[in-house]
Amino acid sequence: MVTKTPSPQQDLKTLIRQRDFFKGILIGVCILWPFIFAAAIYFYYKKGNIALFIPSITILISFLPIYLRLKALSSDIKAKEPS
């Protein structure tokens, strides 16, 4: 009978894969966010519409849980890595 409990090495690989995925998401957001913020500034001066700053700020706030999860995964990986 095959058990579905992962080995410690397999569990470490899963954690590393999740960490790399979340890191990729955050890098993508960090690349796109300045463009979104610059567009909000541009349209504010062109049209006088301050409402475009709301999405640029909420994007940062919405990715805060992903950043916290990334920190937790990094600490878990450091704890499980063989020294």
N, C-alpha and C positions, 0 to 999 in steps of 0.2 A: 504494500500500500504506500502510495506516495504522499508525503506530507507537504503542505503548502507553506510551511514556515520558512522564511528566507534565511540563508546563512548570513553571518555577520558581514562577510565580504560583499554579498549581493545587496544587503541592506545599505552598506556604505556607498555602493555604486548608484543605488536609487537616490540616496540623499544628494550625492554629487550631481546627478542628472537634474534633479529638481532645483538645486542651487544655481546651476548653469542656466536653466530655463528662466528663472526669476531674474537673474543677472542680465540676461539678454533683453528681457522686457524692460527693465529699468534703464539700460543703455539706450534702447530705442526711444523711450520717453524723454530721456535727457537730451537726445539729439533733436527730437521734434519740438519739445517745449519752447525753446528760445524762438523758433520760427512762429509758433502760435502766439507767443507774447509780443513779438515784433509786429505781427499782423494786427493784434489788438491795439497796440500803440498807434500804428498807421491809421487804422480806421477811426480811432478816437480823434486824431487830429484832422482827418479828412471829413468825417461826418459828425463828429461830436457825440458819438454813441459810446457811453462808458459801459454798457451792458456786455460788451465783448470781453471785458476783463474777468467776468464771472467764470466762463469756461476755462480760461487759462489758469485761474487759481484753483478751481475744483479738480482739475487734472492732477495737480500736485497732491492735493488732499486725498484723492481717491487711490493714489498709488502708495500711500503711507503704509497700509497693511502689507503690501508686497515687500516693501523695504524691511519691515519688522520681521516678516517670515524669512527673508534672506539672511538677516542677522542671526535668527534662531537656527537656521539650517547650517550656517557657517560654524556656529559654536558646537552644534551636534557633531559635525564632521570632525572638528578638531578634537572633540572628546573621544570619538570612536576610532580615530586613526591610530594605528600601532606606532608606538614611539621607537 
